[in-house]
């Protein structure tokens, strides 16, 4: 026999075989702790906050509307049926009375532009902002009393 075989036979079995470092199950797959969950939750709150901040800024500074030349302006609109409307639009110095349906738009009448009479603000519930109208309805439902619009 060769000397290498005799030398290997003299060594214990665990000294000859290649070894892999042993790790416990906890070291192999680190568990997600409370710190990791807090960090992920905080990150999500920050991202949502940035989204709402950008939306607020866009609304505050009017970035959602780009009214280029204001060539066409809706003067008035009224529902006639469930899906039919009569709309008065101002184009240049003329008013167009339009009949609007889901499938078509027809010109009903053309007349020169006029001054639009203003309705009293306090008398009309439609003049209220939606948030003010909601606040009024909520107040009425809680107290049971009606209060005049501001």
C-alpha distance (Angstrom), angle and dihedral (degrees) to the residues before:
residue distance angle dihedral
X1 . . .
X2 3.65 . .
X3 3.74 122.7 .
X4 3.81 93.1 -115.7
X5 3.79 92.4 58.4
X6 3.81 91.0 47.7
X7 3.80 90.6 50.0
X8 3.83 92.0 51.2
X9 3.78 92.0 47.5
X10 3.79 90.6 54.5
X11 3.83 93.5 55.2
X12 3.78 122.2 82.2
X13 3.83 115.9 -103.3
X14 3.80 96.5 -111.2
X15 3.80 91.3 55.5
X16 3.80 92.5 56.5
X17 3.82 100.6 45.9
X18 3.78 119.5 78.2
X19 3.78 111.7 -107.1
X20 3.79 130.9 -141.9
X21 3.77 116.0 -150.8
X22 3.78 109.3 -107.3
X23 3.78 118.2 -125.2
X24 3.72 128.4 -175.4
X25 3.81 120.2 -120.2
X26 3.81 90.9 -106.3
X27 3.80 91.9 57.8
X28 3.82 94.0 46.6
X29 3.82 95.5 56.8
X30 3.79 113.2 21.9
X31 3.77 112.4 -140.7
X32 3.81 119.8 -124.2
X33 3.75 106.7 -113.6
X34 3.75 134.4 -164.3
X35 3.81 90.5 -89.4
X36 3.78 92.3 58.6
X37 3.79 92.1 47.8
X38 3.80 91.3 49.0
X39 3.79 91.0 50.1
X40 3.82 92.3 49.6
X41 3.81 91.9 46.3
X42 3.79 92.2 48.3
X43 3.81 90.6 49.9
X44 3.79 91.4 51.2
X45 3.82 91.7 49.4
X46 3.82 90.4 50.5
X47 3.82 92.6 50.4
X48 3.82 92.7 47.7
X49 3.80 89.5 47.3
X50 3.80 90.6 53.1
X51 3.81 90.7 50.1
X52 3.80 92.2 51.9
X53 3.81 91.3 44.3
X54 3.81 91.2 53.2
X55 3.81 91.1 47.9
X56 3.81 91.1 49.6
X57 3.80 91.8 48.5
X58 3.80 91.4 48.8
X59 3.79 91.0 51.1
X60 3.81 93.4 42.5
X61 3.79 95.1 51.6
X62 3.81 96.1 35.8
X63 3.78 98.2 -114.3
X64 3.81 93.6 145.2
X65 3.78 93.5 66.1
X66 3.76 124.0 59.5
X67 3.80 104.7 -179.0
X68 3.77 98.1 -178.7
X69 3.77 107.2 -175.4
X70 3.80 103.5 -14.2
X71 3.80 89.0 -130.4
X72 3.81 92.9 153.7
X73 3.81 120.9 40.4
X74 3.82 126.3 -179.5
X75 3.80 107.0 -130.1
X76 3.79 99.1 179.1
X77 3.78 141.6 -13.5
X78 3.79 133.8 -165.6
X79 3.81 133.3 -177.7
X80 3.78 114.2 -123.4
X81 3.80 99.2 175.1
X82 3.78 136.5 -8.3
X83 3.79 93.1 -69.8
X84 3.81 103.3 8.6
X85 3.79 125.0 92.5
X86 3.79 140.3 177.5
X87 3.80 110.1 -140.6
X88 3.80 128.6 -173.7
X89 3.80 112.7 -154.0
X90 3.78 129.3 -179.2
X91 3.79 116.5 -136.1
X92 3.78 114.8 177.2
X93 3.79 105.2 -43.3
X94 3.82 96.5 -25.6
X95 3.76 134.9 85.3
X96 3.79 118.3 -140.0
X97 3.79 119.2 -157.7
X98 3.81 105.5 -150.0
X99 3.78 131.4 -169.2
X100 3.82 106.9 -146.1
X101 3.81 123.9 -163.8
X102 3.81 128.7 165.0
X103 3.80 90.9 -98.2
X104 3.82 104.7 35.8
X105 3.80 149.4 8.5
X106 3.82 120.3 -135.4
X107 3.81 128.4 -169.6
X108 3.79 106.8 -126.4
X109 3.81 100.3 176.4
X110 3.82 142.6 -9.8
X111 3.80 123.6 -147.7
X112 3.81 138.2 159.9
X113 3.81 116.8 -86.8
X114 3.79 115.7 -90.9
X115 3.77 137.2 -171.1
X116 3.79 111.4 -85.5
X117 3.82 112.8 -127.3
X118 3.81 111.6 -126.4
X119 3.80 117.9 -131.9
X120 3.81 117.4 -139.9
X121 3.80 108.2 -89.8
X122 3.80 96.7 -140.5
X123 3.80 94.0 49.8
X124 3.78 96.6 55.4
X125 3.81 122.6 71.4
X126 3.81 88.4 -165.8
X127 3.82 89.3 64.4
X128 3.81 90.3 63.3
X129 3.75 119.4 96.4
X130 3.81 112.4 -109.4
X131 3.81 91.4 -112.7
X132 3.82 91.2 52.1
X133 3.79 91.0 48.1
X134 3.81 90.3 50.0
X135 3.81 91.1 48.4
X136 3.81 90.5 50.6
X137 3.83 92.9 49.5
X138 3.81 91.3 46.6
X139 3.80 91.3 49.5
X140 3.81 90.3 49.5
X141 3.80 92.7 49.7
X142 3.81 92.9 49.3
X143 3.81 98.9 43.8
X144 3.79 98.9 27.8
X145 3.80 89.8 -133.8
X146 3.79 128.9 110.2
X147 3.78 118.6 -130.6
X148 3.81 125.4 -163.6
X149 3.78 115.9 -105.8
X150 3.84 115.3 -99.1
